[in-house]
Amino acid sequence: MTGLSHLWTQGDAISRGVAILLLLMSISAWVVIVWKSWLLSRARQDLNRGVLAFWGAPDLSTARQAVQALDREGVLLPLVDAAAVASRPGTLESQAEPEAQLTRRLRDSLHEVLARLQVGQVLLASVGAVSPFVGLLGTVWGIYHAMMGISTEGSVSLDKVAGPVGEALIMTAAGLAVAIPAVLAYNIFGKFVSAAEADLEGFAHDLRETILGRRVQRPDT
């Protein structure tokens, strides 16, 4: 803490700006990490329970009610509703084959759900990629600032160089401390989102085949 406080008090506007930027990046990354951990955990539970409840229901109406009661994060219900919505007459969509209309609605709903699950991934990737270089900038500038201060004294010794340079290197460690959690969280969340995407695509495919099968069995509808 002494080195940090000394670095802050002895630093100029640039070094302080770098420190503040790293702090903001760290706070934003951790907010996203905590929030997405909660969101993806709930979404995963909703997906597993909702799929079982849907296919265990006797009809589509009961299945939708079962999914609605379990789907807290709205990962399955948009797909179920998309399969039940009819195209508006007089539109280009209504002129397509019923199979194509159903496929399009399910695809659009799937993309919307995945977009919600992927919120925050760009921020984590950006923090993980940029923060080490921000910390390195702070280190380079801190060393330059320290050297300029030492040169004004007219004499250079190991004791006078080691302290300021060591304090400047803290910026590099700070940049890595910000980047590592963001990169790890990005990779872990990406794995969870990919698994959820595979499950949702499978559910959408099975739902499509079920809806089309019902229409074949009841051609009068």
C-alpha atoms as one frame of an Amber mdcrd trajectory, in Angstrom:
protein
   0.000   0.000   0.000   2.931   2.326   0.693   4.218   1.876  -2.833   0.790
   2.495  -4.293   0.194   5.615  -2.240   3.651   6.932  -3.061   3.123   6.195
  -6.744  -0.181   8.061  -6.632   1.157  11.093  -4.787   4.307  11.318  -6.895
   2.606  10.583 -10.200   1.387  13.098 -12.727  -1.941  13.337 -14.551  -1.097
  10.552 -17.017  -0.033   8.000 -14.425  -3.064   8.800 -12.294  -5.313   8.592
 -15.331  -3.910   5.136 -16.141  -4.531   4.005 -12.557  -8.112   5.284 -12.629
  -8.712   3.624 -15.998  -7.456   0.284 -14.684  -9.675   0.641 -11.620 -12.740
   1.351 -13.773 -11.956  -1.581 -16.057 -11.576  -3.865 -13.062 -14.850  -2.740
 -11.496 -16.776  -3.097 -14.762 -15.298  -6.543 -15.410 -16.168  -7.816 -11.940
 -19.690  -6.431 -12.152 -20.183  -8.334 -15.405 -18.569 -11.465 -13.971 -20.860
 -11.549 -10.935 -23.960 -10.686 -12.948 -23.305 -13.192 -15.746 -22.468 -15.946
 -13.257 -25.903 -15.450 -11.722 -27.644 -15.109 -15.104 -26.069 -18.138 -16.786
 -26.570 -20.298 -13.702 -30.280 -19.508 -13.673 -30.561 -19.872 -17.447 -28.915
 -23.282 -17.348 -31.302 -24.486 -14.652 -34.288 -23.039 -16.512 -33.228 -24.730
 -19.724 -32.793 -28.162 -18.193 -36.038 -28.056 -16.204 -38.033 -26.338 -18.924
 -37.182 -28.857 -21.618 -38.184 -31.766 -19.397 -41.430 -30.035 -18.406 -42.270
 -29.159 -22.006 -41.883 -32.645 -23.420 -43.606 -34.162 -20.414 -46.775 -32.118
 -20.970 -49.811 -33.677 -22.705 -50.372 -30.809 -25.173 -48.827 -27.562 -26.387
 -51.000 -25.330 -24.215 -50.079 -27.172 -21.041 -46.459 -27.339 -22.157 -46.306
 -23.564 -22.582 -47.732 -23.010 -19.111 -45.177 -25.396 -17.633 -42.321 -23.623
 -19.399 -43.614 -20.195 -18.390 -43.591 -21.217 -14.725 -39.975 -22.416 -14.886
 -38.356 -20.135 -17.457 -37.171 -17.239 -15.254 -34.629 -15.930 -17.787 -36.784
 -16.390 -20.881 -34.581 -18.851 -22.764 -37.282 -21.302 -23.873 -40.535 -19.365
 -23.860 -39.641 -17.188 -26.889 -39.111 -20.339 -28.955 -42.402 -21.841 -27.806
 -44.265 -18.623 -28.582 -42.571 -18.328 -31.980 -43.856 -21.768 -32.918 -47.422
 -20.788 -32.005 -47.553 -17.385 -33.711 -49.235 -17.171 -37.100 -47.927 -14.967
 -39.895 -49.786 -11.767 -40.646 -51.827 -12.085 -43.838 -50.822  -9.911 -46.738
 -47.095  -9.911 -45.863 -44.179 -11.502 -47.671 -43.729 -13.840 -44.726 -47.243
 -15.224 -45.186 -46.469 -16.037 -48.812 -43.735 -18.480 -47.872 -44.344 -22.139
 -47.175 -45.523 -22.884 -43.626 -42.323 -24.837 -42.957 -40.203 -21.858 -44.002
 -42.278 -19.477 -41.876 -41.849 -21.662 -38.815 -38.117 -22.046 -39.402 -37.670
 -18.292 -39.755 -39.573 -17.484 -36.553 -37.665 -20.077 -34.550 -34.337 -18.862
 -35.933 -35.090 -15.235 -35.092 -36.194 -16.126 -31.554 -33.110 -18.271 -31.066
 -30.861 -15.393 -32.116 -32.596 -13.036 -29.676 -32.143 -15.452 -26.774 -28.471
 -16.040 -27.592 -27.879 -12.292 -27.885 -29.146 -11.852 -24.315 -26.938 -14.658
 -23.044 -23.888 -13.127 -24.735 -24.323  -9.659 -23.242 -21.110  -8.581 -21.519
 -18.820 -10.889 -23.472 -17.459  -8.034 -25.582 -16.624  -6.026 -22.474 -14.783
  -8.949 -20.879 -12.837  -9.603 -24.074 -11.942  -5.927 -24.389 -10.796  -5.632
 -20.779  -8.765  -8.821 -21.051  -7.062  -7.647 -24.238  -6.488  -3.980 -23.412
  -5.720  -3.807 -19.682  -2.195  -5.346 -19.878  -1.185  -2.691 -22.384  -2.747
   0.042 -20.262  -0.720  -1.220 -17.320   2.406  -1.343 -19.474   1.796   2.241
 -20.532   1.591   3.223 -16.887   4.835   1.386 -16.184   6.710   3.020 -19.048
   5.440   6.447 -18.120   6.162   5.866 -14.428   9.741   4.832 -15.192  10.198
   7.842 -17.434   8.777  10.116 -14.748  11.037   8.531 -12.108  14.134   8.864
 -14.286  13.383  12.493 -14.970  13.080  13.103 -11.234  16.371  11.329 -10.539
  18.191  13.232 -13.299  17.293  16.538 -11.681  19.177  15.509  -8.561  22.412
  15.208 -10.502  23.428  11.819  -9.128  22.190   8.284  -9.739  22.548   5.331
  -7.407  20.932   1.915  -7.173  18.920   2.937  -4.141  17.467   5.963  -5.921
  16.606   3.985  -9.069  15.218   0.773  -7.516  12.426   2.426  -5.537  10.801
   4.527  -8.269  11.245   1.834 -10.929   9.779  -0.836  -8.646   6.782   1.354
  -7.911   6.269   1.974 -11.626   6.287  -1.778 -12.292   3.235  -2.052 -10.066
   1.245  -0.750 -13.033   2.179  -3.841 -15.065   1.067  -6.118 -12.235  -2.168
  -4.126 -11.927  -2.857  -4.519 -15.648  -2.377  -8.286 -15.401  -4.536  -8.453
 -12.273  -7.342  -6.802 -14.223  -6.859  -8.881 -17.379  -6.577 -12.403 -15.965
 -10.035 -12.625 -14.307 -11.654 -11.055 -17.371 -10.033 -13.546 -19.759 -10.853
 -16.546 -17.562 -14.467 -15.418 -17.163 -14.784 -14.802 -20.901 -13.640 -18.335
 -21.688 -15.813 -19.961 -19.023 -18.908 -17.988 -19.988 -18.258 -18.705 -23.654
 -18.294 -22.417 -22.882 -21.603 -22.128 -21.030 -23.177 -20.055 -23.808 -22.022
 -22.545 -26.437 -23.542 -25.418 -24.462 -26.804 -23.496 -24.073 -26.797 -22.692
 -27.790 -26.466 -26.373 -28.666 -29.338 -27.292 -26.339 -31.556 -24.489 -27.673
 -30.854 -25.441 -31.277 -31.775 -29.026 -30.482 -34.964 -27.924 -28.761 -35.881
 -25.642 -31.670 -35.291 -28.482 -34.147 -37.402 -30.938 -32.146 -40.123 -28.322
 -31.664 -40.208 -27.618 -35.394 -40.509 -31.304 -36.234 -43.270 -31.716 -33.657
 -45.293 -28.761 -35.006 -44.908 -29.940 -38.603 -45.813 -33.493 -37.598 -49.023
 -32.274 -36.005 -49.908 -30.410 -39.194 -49.304 -33.502 -41.291 -51.535 -35.537
 -39.005 -54.241 -32.838 -39.278 -54.064 -31.641 -42.901 -57.418 -29.929 -42.563
 -55.750 -27.260 -40.340
